[in-house]
Amino acid sequence: MSIGKNIKRLRELHNLSQKDLAEIAGVSDKAVSTWENEIKEPRMGVIQKIADHFGILKSDIIEDQKINSINKENAVTGDSIPLPLLGSIAAGVPLEMIPVLEMVNVPKEVAETYPNSFLVKVSGDSMNKVVPSGALALIDPTAEVKNGDIAAVTVNGYDATLKRFFKFQDGITLEPESYNPSNSTQFYSSKDQDHNPIHIKGKLVWYMAPLNMKF
């Protein structure tokens, strides 16, 4: 079975129009039509986006697969709910959190599990062992943040950073998890916090790759 036919079967399995699938893949609906009619084939990065959205492997689209035989009880339905993308968050040096007026679709199950959550775009490599730069991190402001959890915190009330959080009697540690050895642990003593207050904005509960992310 061709890539185009696999894409069409996947789209029909989830009751999506060509326009719906185009929005998921970040292309025009005309492009989807050319794939399904076997005029052109999508780029590998686009195939990866589609696979990530439906929770399947890229090979399920590229290779001969019976996509229509997937157990619908276990398959991702394709239903989504928009959540706010509030701004950027540093995974390196704290970065000013700039509001972004945008709504991003996330899987319905995730949105319903964390109904009060919001998304922030990760910038920097200090957490790339866990969350890659460019990913959209889902932050739940209602979840309890315990020592060792990854949290979004503000520094000075204006900056935001994503780090593994530890609170001790004499201060707070923001710890990176990076393949880049230049990233170092940041410690703010109780005295430091008189001038540089630390506030927890929420706990990292999930993350996703944006549709325009390059692979």
N, C-alpha and C positions, 0 to 999 in steps of 0.2 A: 504494500500500500504506500502511496506517495505521501510526502509531507503535506501537500495541499489537502489530500483526502483525510489525513489524520486530523488536521486543523479543523476541517469542516465537521467531522464526526464529534470532535471535542466541543465545538461551538454548539452544535445541535443537542448534544447530551445535556448541556447546561442551559438550554433554551435561550440562547443569546443571538442577537442579530449581528450582522457583519459590523455594524457601527459600534455595538457594544464591545466586540472583540477588538476592534481597532483602538478604542479608548484604553483597553487593558494593555495592548501592545505598544501604544504610543505612536500609531501610524494612522493613515487615512483608511476609510472603509473601502476605497478603491483598491488599496494595496491588499487588503484581505481578499477581495474578489479575485485579484490576479493570482494569489496563492492557491485559492480553492479551485480555480480554473487551470491551474498548473502552467500559467504563463510565466510566473516568476516564483522564486523561493525566498522566504524571509531570511534575514541575516541571523547568525548564530546567537547574537546578543538578544535579538527580538524573540527568538524561540525560547531562550532562557527566561525572559520576562513572563512569557505565557505559561511556561512550565511552573515557575515559582508561584504565579497567581493561583493556579489550580492544584498546587501541591503534588505535582507529578515530576518525573524525571524528564530531562531534555530528550533522552533516547526514546521515550514513549511517543514523542512527536516525530523524531527523525526516522526511527526504524519501523519495521512492519509490526504494528500493534493493533490489537482489537480494543480500541479505546471505548467502544460502545458496550463492552462487557464489564467495565469497572463497576464494582459494587456501589450503588448509589448511597447506601447507608454509611459507607466509610469515605466516600469521595467528598471533596470540597464542592459545595453546591454552586459557588460563584456568586452567591448573595453577598452584598457588602453594605457597610454603613459608613457615611462620611464622618471623620473626626477632624478637629482643628489642628492645623500645623501652626504652632505659635511662633516659631522662630528658630534660630540656630543655637546650638549648644556646643561648647568646646569639649574635645576629648584630648586636650593638650593644655596650653595656657588658657585660663578663663577668658571667655569671649563675651562681649555684650550681647544680651538676648534681644534680638530685634524682632518685633512682632511681624508676622507674615499673614496677610488675609487670604488664607487658602484652606480649602477642605480637601482631605485626602481619603479615598475609600480604603477601608481595611476589612478583612473578613468579618462577616456578621458575628460569628462565634466569639472572636476576640473582642469586638466592640461591646458585645453584650456582657462579656465576662468582666470588662473594665469600663463601665459606662461613664465614669467621671474622668477618664484619661484624656491626654492630649499628646500630640506628636511634636518632636523637635528633630531638626536635622543635625546629625553628628558631624563635627568639623575637627579634623586632627587625628593623629594616630596613637594617642596615648592609651586608648582602650581597644586597639585593633586585634588583640587576642580574643576578644569577646564580641565587640561591635565594630565593623569596618567604618572607616571614614566615608561619609556620604549617605550612610544608612539613616532611616527614619526611626528614631527611638520612641517607643510608647511609654509615657510616664504616667503613673497613677498617683495622684496627690493624696489619695485616701488610704493607701497601703502603708502599713507600718514598716519603717526602715530600721533594720537591725544591723549590728556590727557585721561587716562582711558583705552586705548587700551593695549593689550598684545603684547609685542615686544621682538625681539631678539636684545640684545645690547652687545657691547664689552666694557670691562673695561681694561684700560691700553693698549688697542690695541691688546692684546693677548687672553684675556679671553672672554667667551661668556656666557650669562645667559638669561633665559626667565622669564620675569616679567611684571606685569602691570606697565605701564610707566606714570609718571607725571612730567612735566617740570614747574618749578616755577621761579620767578624772581631771587631767591637766590640759586637755585640749582635744582637737579634732584632727584626724589624719585623712587626707584624700589621696588614695593610692592608685597609680596607673597599672594597667596590665597590657604591656606593649612589647612588640618585637624590636622597637627602637630603644636602645639603651640610654638615649639622651633624656628620656622622660623620667622624671624623678618624683618621689613622694613629697606631697605638700603637707606641712604640719602647721596648724594654727593654734597657738597656746591660748589659754583663757584670757591672758592679757592682750594678745594680738587681736582677739575678737572684740575688744572694746573699741578698736578702730576699724577692724575688718570683720564685721559680723557675718556668721555663716548661717544660712537658712536652707533647710531641706525643702525642695519643691515637689519631690515625689520619688517613687521607686521605679526603676526600670523593670518593666514586666514583659516586654516583647519588642522586637524590631523587625523591620522589613526593608527591602531594597526599593527605592523609588523607580518609577517606570523609565525615567531618563538616565538611570545609572549606567555607566559604561563598564563592560566586562573585558 
